[in-house]
Amino acid sequence: MSAILSENKILCPSSCCREGAGILGIVKEDGQVELLKKKILINEEFIQIARLGRSPEKRFRFFDKCLKGGCQQWKENRCGLIDQIVNTSIETSENKQNDKIPNCIIRNDCRWFNQWGYEACKVCTEVITDLT
């Protein structure tokens, strides 16, 4: 697992589409997220265009500063979302073993990676942020 980061530097890899956030990846037709190779921060123009049609969160994965207690997923001083996802994945791992670790532009600063290490990376590309 990576070194402990300053709390103000930790990023949420499943944020919403808002100014100042960045694009982590693009949701493909098969529901998997293809992670980008470089950081792209979004602005108001991108947001307006992305909101035409389907929700941007159904088409992209965004990263932004971790809101900790300001997020509905925050449970017991950690991200409850990745805890739930990894625990479910571990329970069903006898049926599906995904040892592939994707390249990631935010890994060193990622809340999920800091909580679970590479176990979080193994499931990351299967997560689509759905705010509906």
C-alpha positions in Angstrom: 0.0 0.0 0.0 1.2 3.5 -0.7 2.5 5.9 1.9 0.0 8.0 3.9 -0.8 11.2 2.1 -1.7 14.6 3.3 -5.5 14.5 3.7 -5.9 17.6 1.5 -4.2 15.8 -1.4 -6.3 12.6 -1.5 -8.5 12.3 -4.5 -11.8 10.5 -5.0 -11.8 8.4 -8.1 -15.6 8.4 -8.4 -16.5 12.0 -8.2 -19.2 13.9 -10.1 -19.0 16.2 -13.1 -18.1 19.6 -11.7 -15.7 22.4 -12.5 -12.2 21.7 -11.4 -12.7 17.9 -11.4 -10.7 15.8 -13.8 -11.6 12.9 -16.1 -10.2 9.6 -14.9 -11.7 7.5 -17.7 -14.3 6.9 -20.3 -17.1 4.3 -19.9 -17.1 1.9 -22.8 -20.1 0.1 -24.3 -19.3 -3.1 -22.3 -19.6 -1.1 -19.0 -15.8 -1.1 -18.3 -14.0 2.1 -17.7 -11.0 2.8 -19.9 -8.6 4.9 -17.8 -7.0 7.9 -19.4 -3.2 8.2 -19.8 -3.0 11.8 -18.7 -4.9 14.2 -16.5 -7.6 16.3 -18.1 -9.3 18.9 -15.8 -12.7 19.9 -16.9 -14.2 23.4 -17.1 -17.7 24.9 -17.4 -17.8 24.5 -21.2 -17.0 20.8 -20.9 -19.7 20.4 -18.3 -22.4 22.1 -20.4 -21.6 20.0 -23.4 -21.3 16.8 -21.4 -24.8 17.3 -19.8 -26.4 17.1 -23.2 -27.9 13.7 -23.5 -27.2 11.0 -20.9 -25.7 11.9 -17.5 -21.9 12.6 -17.8 -21.3 10.2 -14.8 -22.7 7.4 -16.9 -20.2 8.2 -19.7 -17.1 9.3 -17.8 -15.4 8.6 -14.5 -14.3 11.8 -12.7 -11.8 12.4 -10.0 -11.7 15.3 -7.5 -10.6 16.1 -4.0 -12.0 13.6 -1.5 -14.8 15.3 0.5 -14.5 12.8 3.4 -17.5 13.6 5.8 -19.1 15.8 3.1 -19.8 12.7 1.0 -22.7 10.3 1.5 -20.3 7.3 1.0 -18.1 8.3 4.0 -18.4 5.7 6.8 -16.3 5.3 9.9 -13.5 7.7 8.7 -13.1 5.9 5.3 -14.7 5.5 1.9 -17.6 3.0 2.4 -18.1 2.6 -1.3 -14.7 1.0 -2.0 -15.0 -1.1 1.2 -18.3 -2.5 -0.1 -17.0 -3.1 -3.6 -13.8 -4.8 -2.6 -15.5 -6.9 0.1 -18.1 -8.0 -2.5 -15.4 -8.8 -5.0 -13.4 -10.8 -2.4 -16.5 -12.8 -1.5 -17.1 -13.7 -5.2 -13.4 -14.1 -6.2 -13.6 -17.8 -6.5 -15.8 -17.2 -9.6 -13.8 -14.4 -11.1 -10.2 -13.6 -10.6 -9.1 -10.2 -12.0 -5.4 -9.7 -11.2 -4.9 -7.1 -13.9 -3.8 -3.8 -12.4 -4.6 -1.0 -14.9 -2.3 2.0 -15.3 -3.8 4.9 -13.4 -3.1 8.7 -13.5 -4.1 9.3 -9.8 -3.0 6.1 -8.0 -0.5 7.8 -5.7 -3.2 10.2 -4.5 -6.2 7.9 -4.7 -8.5 7.4 -1.6 -9.3 3.9 -2.8 -5.7 2.9 -3.3 -4.7 4.3 0.0 -7.4 2.3 1.7 -7.1 -1.0 -0.2 -3.9 -0.9 -2.2 -4.0 -3.0 -5.4 -7.3 -4.7 -4.4 -9.0 -1.4 -5.2 -7.2 -1.1 -8.5 -8.5 -4.6 -9.5 -12.1 -3.5 -9.3 -11.8 0.2 -10.2 -12.5 -0.1 -13.9 -15.8 -1.9 -13.1 -17.2 1.1 -11.2 -19.5 3.6 -12.9 -20.6 6.6 -10.9 -24.4 6.7 -11.0 -25.9 9.7 -9.3 -29.5 8.8 -10.2 
